[in-house]
Amino acid sequence: MAEKTTTDALFTRDNYIWMLIGIVVIAIGMFLMSGGASKDPNVFNPKEVYSATRITIAPLVILAGLVIEVFAIFKSPKKA
């Protein structure tokens, strides 16, 4: 008679929640980097293109999302 073996899932519900949070943070960073539409497409406005939000804040938000994703992958399940 074969013994019944139980296999644990690779990720738990907590891991998936943290992964979802990371994806949302990355999406917010991408949204911040995209910016808005120009009023006149024939005129180049460096203040809109090189704003602090697009150059500094958005990449930092994306990196924070990637750190959350790495945390979610390496988070070990709780021992009950």
C-alpha positions in Angstrom: 0.0 0.0 0.0 1.4 3.4 -1.0 1.7 6.1 1.6 -0.2 9.3 1.2 2.2 12.2 0.6 1.3 15.8 0.9 3.0 18.4 -1.1 3.1 22.0 0.1 2.4 24.7 -2.4 5.3 26.8 -3.5 3.6 30.1 -2.6 1.0 30.8 0.0 -1.9 33.3 0.0 0.4 35.9 1.7 2.9 35.5 -1.1 0.3 36.2 -3.8 -1.0 39.2 -1.9 2.5 40.7 -1.7 3.0 40.0 -5.4 -0.2 41.8 -6.2 0.8 44.8 -4.1 4.2 44.8 -6.0 2.4 44.8 -9.3 0.2 47.7 -8.3 3.2 49.7 -7.1 5.0 49.1 -10.4 1.9 50.1 -12.4 1.6 53.3 -10.4 5.3 54.1 -11.2 4.6 53.5 -14.9 1.6 55.7 -14.8 3.7 58.5 -13.1 6.4 58.1 -15.8 3.9 58.4 -18.6 2.7 61.8 -17.8 0.0 63.8 -19.6 -0.6 65.0 -23.1 1.1 68.1 -24.5 -1.2 71.1 -25.2 0.6 71.7 -28.5 2.3 68.7 -30.1 4.5 71.0 -32.3 6.1 72.7 -29.3 8.8 70.9 -27.2 8.4 71.7 -23.5 11.4 70.5 -21.5 9.6 71.2 -18.2 7.0 68.5 -19.0 9.4 65.9 -20.3 12.2 66.4 -17.7 10.0 66.9 -14.6 11.1 65.5 -11.2 8.1 63.1 -11.2 9.2 61.5 -14.5 12.9 61.5 -13.9 13.2 60.7 -10.2 10.0 59.7 -8.4 8.6 57.3 -11.0 11.8 55.1 -11.3 12.1 55.0 -7.5 8.4 53.8 -7.2 9.1 51.1 -9.9 12.2 50.0 -8.0 10.2 49.8 -4.8 7.7 47.6 -6.6 10.4 45.3 -7.7 11.8 45.1 -4.2 8.3 44.1 -3.0 8.2 41.4 -5.7 11.5 40.0 -4.5 10.3 40.0 -0.9 7.1 38.2 -2.0 9.0 35.5 -3.8 11.5 34.9 -0.9 8.9 35.2 1.9 8.7 31.9 3.7 5.3 30.6 4.8 4.3 30.9 8.4 4.9 27.9 10.6 1.7 26.9 12.3 
